[in-house]
Structure formats: C-alpha cells, structure tokens
C-alpha cells in the first residue's frame, strides 16, 4: 500500500474533535471514525478508494496521511479539496464570533464550542442518502441503516487496521435489490427513493451542477421534486451539502427540542416557531443547528469542551 503525507493550515480557531463529532453524530457510525486523536474515513477519489487519516498536533496545523493504491495516493490534487470541504478547514467564522460577542445568549454558546467548523458531505448523494435514511426514525437507527448500506455496497480497501469501505457511489446502488435494502433497514418507500436517486444521477437525468446557482426557495423546490425528498430533507441538503450556513432545518425534531431547551421556552416549537426564535440570529442559523447538535452530544458525554 502506498502512502503520502502533507499538512493543512486551517483557519483558526479550529478543533478537529468537535468538527468530527458534528460529522459523526453517533459513536457507532462507521463512515467517520474517531479514536480521540485521529479522524479516519475512506473516500472515493477519481473512482478509487483512498483512506485518509487526519490528526491535529497544534491549533494551526493538521497532519494528513493518504493510503491506498499508487494511483489513488497520487491524486492528492483531488483529495485535498475534499478533505478541506469535509472538515470546513477554510471556513472563516470570525464574523460569527464578532456577532456573538454582542449577544448575551449567543456569546457563551459560541465560546463554549469555539473551534468547531461546519462540515459538509463530500457529495450531495451521500448527504441525501443520510437524510432519507434518517427520516421519521431516530438518528441512532438511521445511522445504523446507513452503516449497513456502506458495509453492503461500499468499495472496500485493505488497510493496516482491516477492511475499510468508502461511501457507495450512485453506480453501486443502481442495481441494488430493494428487498435487500429493506433487510438492512430501509422502508419500501425509502429504498425506492434511494434507487431512483442513484439511477437519476448515474444516467444524468438528475443533475445537481446548477443547484448552487439557485436561491434557497428554488433549491428546495428542485430537491423536493425528487422522490422521498420533503422540506426537511431539502433544507438539510442546503446546509450539510451546499454549506448554506443560514439554513436551520426547522422540521428537525431533535434540533428544535434542543433549541427550545437552550432558549428556555416552555411550549413545543413547530417550524414557524423555530424560525421566529432564530429571527435575531438568522444569518447564522445553520451554525446554531450544529451547535444544538454539539449541546446534545455534550449532554451524552461524547464531546468535552475542557
């Protein structure tokens, strides 16, 4: 197996641990691996599986190791932008920090999780697959289903630690057996939606290349035309796929319950109430969505701000 190493200099402050937990969300999610020091996952780069390992020896430096075939390792030019995109290393949150300093509610939250960066999925297919799997079920169960999908269809790569699998590309889901998808936890409707999404992307019938040129309403409308994609899934894709940091998916029950607790409201929040609550922080609503996730993870003892 070939390897190569290089360094990245993230926009500071940067904390790899908090950023990875926003990606990983649950301890048993197999795509994003974290042992307390090193972040690992296998990417598809130029259609080749490539293992990445990222460590943070200092606040201003990340050490990256690429492992795989000679051809895969030689595509650092493709791998590095994906890693930067995945970990949000180039996102400058100084405007958010400055804004928060003048807000009594926001200031302690932002200071608490200083250094987290908003991550993004490598592809919209991975983003939408995660969202579809997690619709109307617990996040824990949804991510277990996605993990089984990766184990069944992901491209394998032999590493020193064993076999690692990349997230499946659409081509690897096109011929998936709907009955097998149901066996691993997808409902009939979700299995159909996933296969149709993969087929559309592979055939070119579905094309996301112009999605970033649309405003929020147009992007939500375009995504909602896909089978199995509703408002929550579309908004989730705008935030976690397209990186629109003002988007808070207001139908996310877990996030809005944490928002309710954090703001000290007694009544349950519906979609409109979520956006009314966020009105004063609207330009940064998506960052609050991620920080609500971090509050939940901290409560469960999975992240530490010490």
ZIUR-V387813 format. One record per backbone hydrogen bond with DSSP energy under -0.5 kcal/mol. NH is the residue of the N-H (numbers start at 1). CO is the residue of the C=O. If there is no record, write none. Layout:
NH_CO ; NH_CO
This chain:
2_68 ; 4_66 ; 6_64 ; 8_62 ; 10_8 ; 11_89 ; 15_115 ; 19_15 ; 20_16 ; 21_17 ; 22_18 ; 23_19 ; 24_20 ; 25_21 ; 26_24 ; 29_26 ; 30_28 ; 33_31 ; 33_40 ; 35_38 ; 39_54 ; 40_33 ; 41_52 ; 43_41 ; 43_50 ; 45_43 ; 45_48 ; 46_44 ; 48_45 ; 50_43 ; 51_67 ; 52_41 ; 53_65 ; 54_39 ; 55_63 ; 56_37 ; 58_61 ; 61_58 ; 62_8 ; 63_55 ; 64_6 ; 64_62 ; 65_53 ; 66_4 ; 67_51 ; 68_2 ; 69_49 ; 73_69 ; 74_70 ; 75_72 ; 78_75 ; 79_75 ; 80_76 ; 82_78 ; 83_79 ; 84_80 ; 85_81 ; 86_82 ; 87_83 ; 88_84 ; 89_84 ; 91_88 ; 93_91 ; 97_93 ; 98_94 ; 99_95 ; 100_96 ; 101_97 ; 102_98 ; 102_99 ; 103_100 ; 107_100 ; 107_103 ; 108_104 ; 109_105 ; 110_106 ; 111_107 ; 112_108 ; 113_109 ; 114_111 ; 116_113 ; 119_117 ; 120_85 ; 120_86 ; 121_240 ; 127_123 ; 128_124 ; 129_125 ; 130_126 ; 131_127 ; 132_128 ; 133_129 ; 134_130 ; 135_131 ; 135_132 ; 137_134 ; 142_138 ; 143_139 ; 144_140 ; 145_141 ; 146_142 ; 147_143 ; 148_144 ; 149_145 ; 150_146 ; 151_147 ; 152_148 ; 153_149 ; 154_150 ; 157_164 ; 159_157 ; 159_162 ; 162_159 ; 164_157 ; 164_162 ; 166_155 ; 167_42 ; 172_169 ; 173_169 ; 173_170 ; 174_170 ; 176_173 ; 178_176 ; 180_177 ; 181_177 ; 182_178 ; 183_179 ; 184_180 ; 185_182 ; 186_181 ; 191_187 ; 192_188 ; 193_189 ; 194_190 ; 195_191 ; 196_192 ; 197_193 ; 198_194 ; 199_195 ; 200_196 ; 201_197 ; 202_198 ; 203_199 ; 204_200 ; 205_200 ; 206_200 ; 207_205 ; 211_208 ; 213_210 ; 214_211 ; 219_215 ; 220_216 ; 221_217 ; 222_218 ; 223_219 ; 224_220 ; 225_221 ; 225_222 ; 226_223 ; 229_226 ; 230_228 ; 234_230 ; 235_231 ; 236_232 ; 237_233 ; 238_234 ; 239_235 ; 240_236 ; 241_237 ; 242_237 ; 243_239 ; 244_238 ; 245_243 ; 247_244 ; 248_246 ; 249_247 ; 250_248 ; 252_249 ; 253_251 ; 256_252 ; 257_253 ; 258_254 ; 259_255 ; 260_256 ; 261_257 ; 262_258 ; 263_259 ; 264_260 ; 264_261 ; 265_260 ; 274_270 ; 275_271 ; 276_272 ; 277_273 ; 278_274 ; 279_276 ; 281_278 ; 282_279 ; 284_281 ; 285_282 ; 286_245 ; 287_245 ; 288_284 ; 289_285 ; 290_286 ; 291_287 ; 292_288 ; 293_289 ; 294_290 ; 295_291 ; 296_292 ; 297_293 ; 298_294 ; 299_295 ; 300_296 ; 301_298 ; 302_297 ; 303_297
